[in-house]
């Protein structure tokens, strides 16, 4: 089992536990409280999550940005939790919605993390996207 974490800001992160056949569980942690968001294959999660960050600045039009229109990222298996990103005024907000449509979490993504994603992680191949890797085998 491999674990890795993507810090979104000082007190919020997304964590990933990669198991057999790359089935990956995603967790949301904020202010010390962690909840399971759901699961999918490692390749589906990483491609949708990181490509969504990459796409925001390049394709979101001024109309959407001014009106804070959410951009869908992924709906995870098992719990059917959905993640959305909203870009406004140089900030990216992550919104998490449960299967009933209720908002269960949100976080502002730190500008330093966005810079890291855009300059280092996104241009690299998906196989290099493991951050803060820990092997618990």
N, C-alpha and C positions, 0 to 999 in steps of 0.2 A: 504494500500500500504506500502510495506517495501522497504527501500533502503539500500544498502551496497556497500562498496568500497574496492577494492584491490589496494593498492599503489604499483606500480612497481619500482619506484625510486622517487627522490625528487620532480620532476615536472610532473610525468605521473601516471595515474591511470586508472583502469577499474571500472566502476560503474554499478550497477545492480538495476533495479526497478522491484520488484516482484508484479504483479497485480493479478487479479482474475484467479483462476485455475492454479496458479503458472506460468502464462505466464510472461516471464522475458525479459525486454529490456536491452541490454548491450550498454554502452556508453564508449567512449575513450576520456580521457582528457589529454592534454599535453600543458604545459605553458599557462594554463588558457583558452584554447580553447577546447570545447566539441563537439563531433559529435556522432550521433546515429550509432551504428554498425549494429544493427538488433535485432532479438528476437528469443526465443525458450522457451521450458519449462525449469523451474529451474533445474530439475534433469538432463536434457540433457546438459545444459551449464556447470553446476558444475562438472559433471562426466568427460566430455571431457576436460575441461580446466585444472582441477587439476590433472587428470590422465596423461595428456600430460606432465606436469611438472615432475611428478613422474617417468614417463617412460624415459625421456631424458637420464639421467645418466646411467640407468640400461640397456638400449637396443641399444642406438645409438653406432654404431661401430666406430672404429678409422678412417676407410675410410670416413664415412659420416662426422665425426667431422672435419677432416682435410680439406674437400672440402666444408664445410659449407652448407650441404644439409638441406633444410627446412623440418620440420616435421609438417604435417597438424594437426591442433587442431580441428577446427570446421568451418562450413559454416552456417551462421545464416539466419533464415527465414526473410522475408520482404525485406531486402536490398541485400541479398545474399553476404554479406561481409565474407571473409575468414580470419582466423587467423592461423599463422604459428609460430613455435619456431625453432630457430637455436642455437645450442650449439657449442661454439668454445672458446678454451683457457679459461676455467672457467667462461665464460660469457654466458648468455642466452639472445638472442635477440628476441623480439616479432615483427612480421611483420604483417601488416594489408593490405589486398588487396581488392579492390572493385570488383563488378561483371564484370567489363570490363577488369580486370587483372592488373589495375594500383595500384602501391603501394601508399596508402593514409596515412600510419602512421607506425612508428617503434619506438621501445624503448629498451634500455638495462635494463634488470631486475636486480635490486640491489641485491648484494650477501646476504645481511641481509634478504631480502624477500625470497630468495631461501632457506636459512637456516630455516626460520620460516615455509615455506611450507613443506619442507622435514621432519623436526623434530616434528612439532606440528600439522599442519593442515592435511597433507596427511594421517598419521596413524589413525586419528580420523574418526568417522563416518561422512558421508555427511551431516547429519542434524546439525553438529556443525560447518559447513563451513561459517556461516554468520559472516562477519567481519565488524566492524564499523557500526553496525545496527542502523538505524534510523527509527522510525515509524512516518509517516506523515498522519496517518488517521485523 
